[in-house]
């Protein structure tokens, strides 16, 4: 949607450092350039909006910003564009405008906005933001004309920058210093870790919107969902006559309103109703659909307990492609590695492991100490402990290989980079 150059400048994507290569890959897939700004840690939407406002302000002080969440579903993009056009004039006049979605049912999974006095034919002031209600309150909100809080905003950089400075000066200072002390890295801009880390962790609603006197809301109907939990995914998916949703390898017997998602492992549910089962190669989630919101609390608990599954994905994206864990034991690790055409890994060595590469697709150019060799499909090469080596893809198709590591330690910090085209030495 933001690829329409008649309406939008180059998009600014603010994301976590861990997702940088995935974001760059997805932009390339849709043929879109973007300015990718990397947060060193998660600080909620308040600091992200502060960074975006400061970033645009330095280029165009009264620049108009449309803030869009990356994980929302919009069934009618053209209607959303119309809403942004209607909001643009209000924003240019000094309002911070949010799009309030007209509710289609009494949801307990969304926050709500109470419209205030009319500002024009399409917009109102904001009387109140309210948190996710229980079922009874949700019915009252629906009957009273409340709107779903979509978290989509449009505002001018100088206006939002001023409001954040007024209501959350620590966030404003942290954003400015994080940009001032940040650095360019490949196609990314990395915010300064120390400065950004000093910012309070707050949503833009808590930081600004519940305090500002210049907020406005426009009722909008665009087929919106924030897809905030697995229950939302289930509701948005096609189901069978029993209300069951099965994606991948799953079977439901004598159950209703069940969702199964499993791409690799056969997952079965027998005699249960209203449950969601998500099976991945390294973890299984089983949750009552009415309590799907608690998954966020579960992830926080697992992260604090330092469970590996909550801290890293099985597939890790890199500027040259990605690698994916296949199996691991006390003295070995197996990975699947995919290198894009013309991609090159760093020239490197390891202190604690040796490696064996088996090419299953494409052609590999392998540097092994002073030797450079070509390894074709169904061929392999052994890289002994301590050798200097590099993997590259000289071909026009993806290079895929299986890497078997053996040794005493397999952490990524055992990579000693000697030379790297991606500035990671």
C-alpha positions, 0 to 999 in steps of 0.5 A: 500500500505504501508503495504508491509514490504519489501518496507516500515518500520512502517508507521508514521501518522501525524494527528490532535488530533481530529482524533486520535481514528479514525486513530487508528480504521482505522489502526486496521481495515486493520491490520496495526501498525503505529506510530501516531503523533498528531498535537495540531493544524493545521499548513499545510504541512510544519510543518508536514513534518518538524516533520516527518523529525526530527522524522526519523532523530533521528532514522536514519539520512539518512532514506528515507521518502515517504510523502503521503497525506492520502486523495488522490485517486490512481487508480494504486498503483503498478505504484505509487510504481514503481515511488517511487522506481525510485525516491529512488536513486535520493533521496538517492543522495540528491534530494527532489523528487516530483511525477508530475502527467501527466495531463489528462485534463486542470484542474483549480483545481490543482497546476502545476509543470514546469519541468526543465533540465533533471537529468536522463532518468526519472527525471528533475529539477523543473523550477517552481511551479505554482498555480491553473490557470484559464481555459486559463492558464490551457490549456497553461500548458497542451500544454507546458508539465506541470505536476500536483503537486500531493504533493507526495514527497520522500527525506532523513530525513537529506536532508529535515531537512537541507533545512527546517532549511535553508529556514524556521528556525522557522519551524525547531526549532518548530518541534524539540522542539515539539518532544523534549517536547512532550509526549507519550499518549496511542499509540499516541505521542502528540507534545508539544502544545506551541512549535508546536504553535510557528511554522509558518503555511506554505505548504511545497511547499511555505516553501521549494520547491519554494526555494530549489536548489535540487528539482526534479520531475518525471512524473508519471501516476497512475490514481491520484486525490487529491479529494480536493473538491466535484467537484472532487468527482463528477468527480470520481463517476459513473453518469447517462446519464444526468451526475447526481451523486446520492449517498444515498437518492436523486432525480434529476428532469430536471437537468444535472451534479448534484451531491447529497449526502444524507444518511439520508434525501431525497434530491431533485433538480429540474431544476438546472444544475451543482450544488452539494448538500450535506445533513447531519443530521446537515447541508446542503451544496448547491454549484455551482460546478464551485465554489466548491473550495470556500467550504474551505473558507466557513469552515474557516468562520464558524470556526471563527464564532464558528459554532458548525457544523464546530468545531466538528463532530456528531460522536466522536471517543474515545478509547473505541468506539464512541458516536453520537449526535441524538437530543438536546434541552435546557434541554436534549440531546440524544446520541447513544453510541457504546462500542467495546468488552472489552472497558471501559469508565472512572469511572466518575461523572457529576455536571450538568446532570443525565443520562438514559441508554437504551441498544439496543444491547449487554450487558452492565456492569454498575458501579453505586456508589458501585454497579456493575450490568449487563444490557441486551438488552431492559433493562435500568438503571438510573444514578442520578446527581452526582453519580459515574458511569462507562460503560463497555462492557464485551461481544464479540460484540459491545455494543450499547445504547441510552443515554438520558441526562437531566439537565442544561449543557451537555458539555464534560468538565462536566465529572469528571474522577476519574479513567481511563484506557486511562490516561485521568484523 
